[in-house]
């Protein structure tokens, strides 16, 4: 009888542990490699908050960074849509060059608000993002690459 009760108690404890590990509330995280869909405003705000943390931005810099990021996103959106809808290599190359202009503008805008102490952190961040992009490209576009905590500037 004691063994039966002990066995039932053990099974109940184990099942509660399994249930606690699988239950994630009402808001489960998105699948690995997928980002939650955000508006450009939400994404630029998130990027500015991460930049503030990573680069040590003050409140004024954070507000400016958020504005730069929002402008970049709004400028890049039609370019991305055109690129997704074309197979023409020349058109894609042209769109890529256009995107690079917007990225350079963003970079120069960010640099204009950074202090001498923050600038090396920004340059290091850009190197990490480029390395991540290169690994992702070499991996066939897979989002399964880990080990980088970036500002998600895209």
Residue frames as a rotation matrix with the C-alpha (Angstrom) as fourth column:
UNK 1
0.573 0.819 0.000 0.00
0.819 -0.573 0.000 0.00
0.000 0.000 -1.000 0.00
UNK 2
0.473 -0.471 -0.745 2.82
0.133 -0.798 0.588 2.40
-0.871 -0.378 -0.315 0.93
UNK 3
-0.610 -0.730 0.310 4.60
0.386 0.068 0.920 1.60
-0.692 0.680 0.240 -2.31
UNK 4
-0.131 0.670 0.730 1.43
0.986 0.012 0.166 2.34
0.102 0.742 -0.663 -4.29
UNK 5
0.828 0.414 -0.378 0.98
0.489 -0.863 0.129 5.73
-0.272 -0.292 -0.917 -2.62
UNK 6
0.092 -0.887 -0.452 4.67
0.044 -0.449 0.892 6.57
-0.995 -0.102 -0.002 -3.06
UNK 7
-0.623 -0.299 0.723 4.50
0.671 0.272 0.690 5.57
-0.403 0.915 0.031 -6.73
UNK 8
0.320 0.829 0.459 1.37
0.932 -0.362 0.005 7.67
0.170 0.426 -0.889 -7.32
UNK 9
0.763 -0.107 -0.638 2.94
0.232 -0.875 0.425 10.63
-0.604 -0.472 -0.643 -5.54
UNK 10
-0.315 -0.949 0.001 6.13
0.226 -0.074 0.971 10.25
-0.922 0.306 0.238 -7.59
UNK 11
-0.420 0.231 0.878 4.13
0.906 0.159 0.392 10.11
-0.049 0.960 -0.276 -10.85
UNK 12
0.686 0.727 -0.030 2.16
0.727 -0.687 0.000 13.22
-0.020 -0.022 -1.000 -9.86
UNK 13
0.445 -0.612 -0.654 5.34
0.063 -0.707 0.704 15.18
-0.893 -0.355 -0.276 -9.08
UNK 14
-0.589 -0.687 0.425 6.95
0.433 0.176 0.884 14.14
-0.682 0.705 0.194 -12.38
UNK 15
-0.103 0.615 0.781 3.86
0.986 -0.041 0.162 15.07
0.132 0.787 -0.602 -14.41
UNK 16
0.826 0.345 -0.446 3.68
0.443 -0.886 0.135 18.50
-0.349 -0.309 -0.885 -12.72
UNK 17
0.003 -0.921 -0.389 7.32
0.064 -0.388 0.920 19.09
-0.998 -0.027 0.058 -13.59
UNK 18
-0.644 -0.176 0.745 6.77
0.704 0.246 0.666 18.17
-0.300 0.953 -0.035 -17.22
UNK 19
0.369 0.866 0.337 3.66
0.921 -0.391 -0.004 20.36
0.128 0.311 -0.942 -17.36
UNK 20
0.677 -0.159 -0.718 5.52
0.246 -0.871 0.425 23.31
-0.694 -0.464 -0.551 -15.83
UNK 21
-0.402 -0.914 -0.058 8.29
0.176 -0.139 0.975 23.00
-0.898 0.382 0.217 -18.41
UNK 22
-0.643 0.181 0.744 5.92
0.765 0.183 0.617 22.86
-0.025 0.966 -0.256 -21.38
UNK 23
0.509 0.860 -0.034 3.50
0.861 -0.509 -0.002 25.57
-0.019 -0.028 -0.999 -20.27
UNK 24
-0.637 -0.762 0.117 4.63
0.770 -0.636 0.050 28.99
0.037 0.122 0.992 -21.40
UNK 25
-0.473 0.507 -0.720 1.58
0.181 -0.744 -0.643 31.07
-0.862 -0.435 0.260 -20.60
UNK 26
0.569 0.820 0.068 -0.48
0.326 -0.148 -0.934 32.92
-0.755 0.553 -0.352 -23.18
UNK 27
0.812 -0.312 -0.494 2.51
-0.555 -0.675 -0.486 34.35
-0.182 0.669 -0.721 -25.07
UNK 28
0.614 -0.645 0.454 4.81
0.512 0.764 0.392 31.63
-0.600 -0.008 0.800 -26.37
UNK 29
-0.090 -0.720 -0.688 7.98
-0.307 -0.637 0.707 32.89
-0.948 0.275 -0.163 -28.02
UNK 30
0.656 0.285 -0.699 8.19
-0.738 0.046 -0.674 32.85
-0.160 0.957 0.240 -31.82
UNK 31
0.916 -0.342 0.208 9.92
0.369 0.924 -0.103 29.85
-0.156 0.171 0.973 -33.40
UNK 32
0.155 -0.955 -0.253 13.70
0.337 -0.189 0.922 30.01
-0.929 -0.228 0.293 -33.51
UNK 33
-0.702 -0.550 0.452 14.92
0.622 -0.164 0.766 32.25
-0.347 0.819 0.457 -36.32
UNK 34
-0.061 0.747 0.662 11.65
0.763 -0.392 0.514 34.17
0.644 0.536 -0.546 -36.61
UNK 35
-0.975 -0.201 -0.095 11.24
0.219 -0.784 -0.581 37.69
0.042 -0.587 0.809 -35.36
UNK 36
-0.159 0.964 -0.214 7.91
0.754 -0.021 -0.656 38.91
-0.637 -0.265 -0.724 -34.09
UNK 37
-0.159 0.185 0.970 6.19
0.844 -0.484 0.230 41.15
0.512 0.855 -0.079 -36.63
UNK 38
-0.137 0.047 -0.989 6.58
0.701 -0.701 -0.131 44.75
-0.700 -0.712 0.063 -35.55
UNK 39
0.902 0.357 0.242 5.64
0.429 -0.694 -0.578 48.03
-0.038 0.625 -0.779 -37.08
UNK 40
0.150 -0.885 0.441 8.56
0.553 -0.295 -0.779 50.19
0.819 0.362 0.445 -38.19
UNK 41
0.282 0.020 0.959 7.86
-0.557 -0.810 0.181 52.42
0.781 -0.586 -0.218 -35.18
UNK 42
0.940 0.089 0.329 8.05
-0.324 0.532 0.782 49.50
-0.105 -0.842 0.529 -32.76
UNK 43
0.695 -0.715 0.068 11.19
0.700 0.653 -0.288 48.13
0.162 0.248 0.955 -34.39
UNK 44
0.086 -0.686 0.722 12.98
0.211 -0.696 -0.686 51.49
0.974 0.211 0.085 -34.38
UNK 45
0.534 0.158 0.831 12.05
-0.721 -0.429 0.545 51.98
0.442 -0.889 -0.115 -30.72
UNK 46
0.977 -0.174 0.126 13.39
0.087 0.857 0.507 48.50
-0.196 -0.484 0.853 -29.89
UNK 47
0.428 -0.864 0.264 16.61
0.737 0.165 -0.656 49.18
0.523 0.475 0.707 -31.78
UNK 48
0.166 -0.336 0.927 17.07
-0.266 -0.921 -0.286 52.51
0.949 -0.200 -0.242 -30.02
UNK 49
0.803 0.162 0.574 16.62
-0.593 0.114 0.797 50.84
0.064 -0.980 0.188 -26.63
UNK 50
0.840 -0.535 0.089 19.19
0.523 0.842 0.131 48.19
-0.145 -0.064 0.987 -27.50
UNK 51
0.234 -0.767 0.598 21.57
0.515 -0.424 -0.745 50.82
0.825 0.482 0.295 -28.84
UNK 52
0.490 -0.008 0.872 21.17
-0.588 -0.741 0.324 52.79
0.643 -0.672 -0.368 -25.63
UNK 53
0.921 -0.110 0.373 22.13
-0.233 0.611 0.757 49.71
-0.311 -0.784 0.537 -23.65
UNK 54
0.681 -0.656 0.325 24.95
0.726 0.664 -0.182 48.55
-0.096 0.360 0.928 -25.94
UNK 55
0.049 -0.675 0.736 26.47
0.687 -0.512 -0.515 51.91
0.725 0.531 0.439 -26.82
UNK 56
-0.360 -0.132 -0.924 25.61
0.886 -0.358 -0.294 53.86
-0.292 -0.924 0.246 -23.69
UNK 57
-0.486 0.249 0.838 23.42
0.469 -0.734 0.490 56.42
0.737 0.632 0.241 -25.45
UNK 58
-0.909 0.312 -0.275 21.89
0.080 -0.519 -0.851 59.23
-0.408 -0.796 0.447 -23.43
UNK 59
-0.085 0.987 0.136 18.19
0.494 0.161 -0.854 60.02
-0.865 -0.006 -0.502 -23.81
UNK 60
0.353 0.175 -0.919 18.72
-0.537 -0.767 -0.352 62.67
-0.766 0.618 -0.177 -26.52
UNK 61
-0.633 -0.653 -0.417 20.93
-0.736 0.341 0.584 60.30
-0.239 0.677 -0.696 -28.54
UNK 62
-0.751 0.410 0.518 18.37
0.307 0.911 -0.276 57.52
-0.585 -0.048 -0.810 -28.13
UNK 63
0.297 0.911 -0.285 15.59
0.143 -0.338 -0.930 59.71
-0.944 0.235 -0.230 -29.54
UNK 64
0.164 -0.320 -0.933 17.76
-0.869 -0.494 0.017 60.70
-0.466 0.809 -0.359 -32.52
UNK 65
-0.863 -0.489 0.130 18.85
-0.398 0.815 0.420 57.09
-0.311 0.311 -0.898 -33.11
UNK 66
-0.345 0.824 0.451 15.20
0.426 0.565 -0.707 56.02
-0.837 -0.052 -0.545 -33.12
UNK 67
0.516 0.529 -0.674 14.41
-0.288 -0.634 -0.718 58.68
-0.807 0.565 -0.175 -35.73
UNK 68
-0.277 -0.711 -0.646 17.35
-0.918 -0.002 0.396 57.63
-0.283 0.703 -0.652 -37.91
UNK 69
-0.885 -0.057 0.462 16.31
-0.032 0.998 0.062 53.97
-0.464 0.040 -0.885 -37.67
UNK 70
0.057 0.990 0.131 12.69
0.324 0.106 -0.940 54.76
-0.944 0.096 -0.314 -38.55
UNK 71
0.400 0.016 -0.917 13.74
-0.703 -0.636 -0.318 56.79
-0.588 0.771 -0.243 -41.57
UNK 72
-0.654 -0.717 -0.243 16.02
-0.725 0.501 0.473 53.97
-0.217 0.485 -0.847 -42.73
UNK 73
-0.679 0.441 0.587 13.27
0.264 0.893 -0.365 51.38
-0.685 -0.093 -0.722 -42.33
UNK 74
0.386 0.888 -0.250 10.74
0.085 -0.304 -0.949 53.46
-0.919 0.345 -0.193 -44.22
UNK 75
0.210 -0.398 -0.893 13.24
-0.901 -0.433 -0.019 54.05
-0.379 0.809 -0.449 -47.04
UNK 76
-0.777 -0.629 0.033 14.26
-0.585 0.740 0.333 50.39
-0.234 0.239 -0.942 -47.21
UNK 77
-0.230 0.759 0.609 10.77
-0.108 0.602 -0.791 48.87
-0.967 -0.248 -0.056 -47.20
UNK 78
0.736 0.553 -0.391 9.95
-0.451 -0.031 -0.892 49.57
-0.505 0.833 0.227 -50.88
UNK 79
-0.040 -0.832 -0.554 13.43
-0.987 0.118 -0.107 48.45
0.155 0.542 -0.826 -51.92
UNK 80
-0.751 -0.216 0.625 13.01
-0.429 0.878 -0.212 45.12
-0.503 -0.427 -0.752 -50.13
UNK 81
0.198 0.918 0.345 9.58
-0.120 0.372 -0.920 44.59
-0.973 0.141 0.184 -51.66
UNK 82
0.642 -0.039 -0.766 10.91
-0.757 -0.188 -0.625 45.26
-0.120 0.981 -0.150 -55.16
UNK 83
-0.416 -0.899 -0.137 13.86
-0.906 0.423 -0.026 42.93
0.081 0.113 -0.990 -54.55
UNK 84
-0.514 0.292 0.807 11.56
-0.248 0.850 -0.465 40.11
-0.821 -0.439 -0.364 -53.40
UNK 85
0.465 0.871 0.158 9.43
-0.012 0.185 -0.983 40.50
-0.885 0.455 0.097 -56.51
UNK 86
0.689 -0.258 -0.677 12.16
-0.725 -0.252 -0.641 40.49
-0.005 0.932 -0.361 -59.13
UNK 87
0.741 -0.482 0.468 14.42
0.361 0.873 0.327 37.79
-0.567 -0.074 0.821 -60.49
UNK 88
0.808 -0.417 0.416 16.32
0.274 -0.358 -0.893 40.16
0.521 0.835 -0.175 -62.77
UNK 89
0.272 -0.796 -0.541 19.94
0.961 0.199 0.190 40.26
-0.043 -0.571 0.819 -61.57
UNK 90
-0.576 -0.495 0.651 20.55
0.579 -0.809 -0.102 43.76
0.577 0.318 0.752 -62.91
UNK 91
0.224 0.754 0.617 17.47
-0.126 -0.606 0.786 45.11
0.966 -0.254 -0.041 -61.15
UNK 92
0.849 0.059 -0.526 18.48
0.468 0.380 0.798 43.41
0.247 -0.923 0.295 -57.91
UNK 93
-0.163 -0.981 -0.107 21.99
0.978 -0.146 -0.152 44.85
0.133 -0.129 0.983 -58.21
UNK 94
-0.438 0.096 0.894 20.53
0.181 -0.965 0.192 48.32
0.881 0.245 0.405 -58.71
UNK 95
0.645 0.747 0.161 18.27
-0.080 -0.143 0.986 47.88
0.760 -0.650 -0.032 -55.68
UNK 96
0.536 -0.538 -0.650 21.23
0.837 0.440 0.327 46.67
0.110 -0.719 0.686 -53.63
UNK 97
-0.544 -0.760 0.356 23.18
0.723 -0.640 -0.260 49.82
0.425 0.116 0.898 -54.49
UNK 98
-0.070 0.629 0.774 20.17
-0.146 -0.774 0.616 51.94
0.987 -0.070 0.147 -53.56
UNK 99
0.842 0.370 -0.392 19.91
0.270 0.341 0.901 50.13
0.467 -0.864 0.187 -50.23
UNK 100
0.043 -0.921 -0.388 23.61
0.983 0.109 -0.150 50.71
0.180 -0.375 0.909 -49.56
UNK 101
-0.499 -0.157 0.853 23.06
0.206 -0.977 -0.059 54.46
0.842 0.147 0.519 -49.94
UNK 102
0.479 0.769 0.423 20.36
-0.319 -0.296 0.900 54.37
0.818 -0.566 0.103 -47.26
UNK 103
0.758 -0.259 -0.598 22.54
0.609 0.609 0.508 52.25
0.233 -0.749 0.620 -44.99
UNK 104
-0.353 -0.925 0.139 25.48
0.830 -0.378 -0.410 54.67
0.432 -0.029 0.902 -45.40
UNK 105
-0.210 0.374 0.903 23.18
-0.161 -0.925 0.345 57.60
0.964 -0.073 0.255 -44.62
UNK 106
0.837 0.533 -0.125 22.00
-0.016 0.253 0.967 55.81
0.547 -0.807 0.221 -41.47
UNK 107
0.387 -0.781 -0.490 25.57
0.902 0.430 0.027 55.02
0.190 -0.453 0.871 -40.44
UNK 108
-0.547 -0.616 0.568 26.74
0.524 -0.780 -0.342 58.61
0.653 0.111 0.749 -40.96
UNK 109
0.184 0.711 0.679 23.72
-0.301 -0.617 0.727 59.93
0.936 -0.338 0.100 -39.05
UNK 110
0.890 0.112 -0.442 24.43
0.329 0.512 0.794 57.62
0.315 -0.852 0.419 -36.12
UNK 111
-0.011 -0.986 -0.169 28.12
0.958 0.038 -0.285 58.53
0.287 -0.165 0.944 -36.13
UNK 112
-0.310 -0.101 0.945 27.20
0.188 -0.981 -0.044 62.22
0.932 0.164 0.323 -35.98
UNK 113
0.538 0.595 0.597 25.54
-0.475 -0.372 0.798 61.79
0.696 -0.713 0.082 -32.57
UNK 114
0.776 -0.262 -0.574 28.09
0.519 0.782 0.345 59.46
0.359 -0.565 0.743 -30.95
UNK 115
0.802 -0.587 0.113 30.82
-0.527 -0.605 0.596 60.52
-0.281 -0.538 -0.795 -28.56
UNK 116
0.041 -0.896 -0.442 34.45
-0.896 0.163 -0.413 59.54
0.443 0.412 -0.796 -28.99
UNK 117
-0.639 -0.251 0.727 33.92
-0.646 0.689 -0.330 56.73
-0.418 -0.680 -0.603 -26.44
UNK 118
0.225 0.852 0.472 30.84
-0.297 0.521 -0.800 55.38
-0.928 0.040 0.370 -28.22
UNK 119
0.438 -0.041 -0.898 32.25
-0.891 -0.155 -0.427 55.40
-0.122 0.987 -0.104 -31.75
UNK 120
-0.654 -0.710 -0.263 34.53
-0.737 0.676 0.009 52.34
0.171 0.200 -0.965 -31.30
UNK 121
-0.588 0.530 0.612 31.58
-0.114 0.694 -0.711 50.41
-0.801 -0.487 -0.348 -29.85
UNK 122
0.479 0.785 -0.393 29.53
-0.478 -0.142 -0.867 51.30
-0.736 0.602 0.308 -32.92
UNK 123
0.076 -0.545 -0.835 32.32
-0.981 0.108 -0.160 50.21
0.178 0.832 -0.526 -35.27
UNK 124
-0.876 -0.377 0.302 32.70
-0.450 0.863 -0.229 46.93
-0.174 -0.336 -0.925 -33.38
UNK 125
-0.125 0.926 0.357 28.96
-0.177 0.334 -0.926 46.39
-0.976 -0.178 0.122 -33.58
UNK 126
0.527 0.314 -0.790 29.02
-0.785 -0.175 -0.594 46.90
-0.325 0.933 0.154 -37.35
UNK 127
-0.472 -0.763 -0.442 31.81
-0.849 0.528 -0.005 44.32
0.237 0.373 -0.897 -37.67
UNK 128
-0.782 0.237 0.577 29.76
-0.170 0.809 -0.563 41.78
-0.600 -0.538 -0.592 -35.71
UNK 129
0.283 0.954 -0.102 26.69
-0.323 -0.006 -0.947 42.44
-0.903 0.301 0.306 -37.82
UNK 130
0.280 -0.256 -0.925 28.70
-0.960 -0.046 -0.277 42.06
0.028 0.965 -0.259 -41.04
UNK 131
-0.797 -0.604 0.004 30.25
-0.602 0.793 -0.094 38.81
0.053 -0.077 -0.996 -39.80
UNK 132
-0.439 0.739 0.512 26.79
-0.079 0.536 -0.841 37.54
-0.895 -0.409 -0.177 -38.85
UNK 133
0.500 0.633 -0.591 25.46
-0.609 -0.228 -0.759 38.52
-0.616 0.740 0.271 -42.27
UNK 134
-0.125 -0.654 -0.746 28.37
-0.969 0.243 -0.051 36.80
0.215 0.716 -0.664 -44.02
UNK 135
-0.906 -0.170 0.387 27.89
-0.302 0.901 -0.312 33.59
-0.296 -0.399 -0.868 -41.99
UNK 136
-0.050 0.978 0.201 24.16
-0.155 0.191 -0.969 33.66
-0.987 -0.080 0.142 -42.67
UNK 137
0.455 0.158 -0.876 24.77
-0.849 -0.219 -0.480 34.15
-0.268 0.963 0.034 -46.40
UNK 138
-0.517 -0.750 -0.413 27.32
-0.816 0.577 -0.027 31.31
0.258 0.323 -0.910 -46.45
UNK 139
-0.850 0.270 0.453 24.81
-0.086 0.777 -0.624 29.13
-0.520 -0.569 -0.637 -44.61
UNK 140
-0.775 0.549 0.313 22.25
0.541 0.318 0.779 29.54
0.328 0.773 -0.543 -47.37
UNK 141
-0.454 0.599 0.660 20.29
-0.326 -0.801 0.502 32.26
0.829 0.013 0.559 -45.63
UNK 142
0.107 0.495 -0.862 19.49
0.620 0.644 0.447 30.17
0.777 -0.583 -0.238 -42.59
UNK 143
0.319 0.092 0.943 18.69
-0.533 -0.805 0.259 31.97
0.784 -0.585 -0.208 -39.35
UNK 144
0.890 0.076 -0.451 20.16
0.235 0.769 0.594 29.12
0.392 -0.634 0.667 -37.33
UNK 145
-0.132 -0.988 0.086 23.38
0.449 -0.136 -0.883 31.00
0.884 -0.078 0.461 -36.60
UNK 146
0.848 0.405 -0.341 23.80
0.458 -0.238 0.857 31.78
0.266 -0.883 -0.387 -32.93
UNK 147
0.146 -0.853 -0.501 26.28
0.969 0.020 0.248 33.63
-0.201 -0.522 0.829 -30.78
UNK 148
-0.782 -0.369 0.502 25.62
0.470 -0.879 0.085 37.24
0.410 0.302 0.861 -31.72
UNK 149
0.053 0.756 -0.653 23.71
0.883 -0.341 -0.323 39.77
-0.467 -0.559 -0.685 -29.73
UNK 150
-0.764 -0.370 0.528 23.03
0.622 -0.642 0.449 42.47
0.173 0.672 0.720 -32.23
UNK 151
-0.776 0.443 -0.449 20.94
-0.127 -0.807 -0.577 45.58
-0.618 -0.391 0.682 -32.36
UNK 152
-0.176 0.706 0.686 18.76
0.833 0.478 -0.279 44.17
-0.525 0.522 -0.672 -35.15
UNK 153
-0.449 -0.104 -0.887 19.38
-0.096 -0.982 0.163 47.13
-0.888 0.159 0.431 -37.33
UNK 154
-0.995 0.082 0.059 17.43
0.075 0.211 0.975 45.64
0.067 0.974 -0.216 -40.15
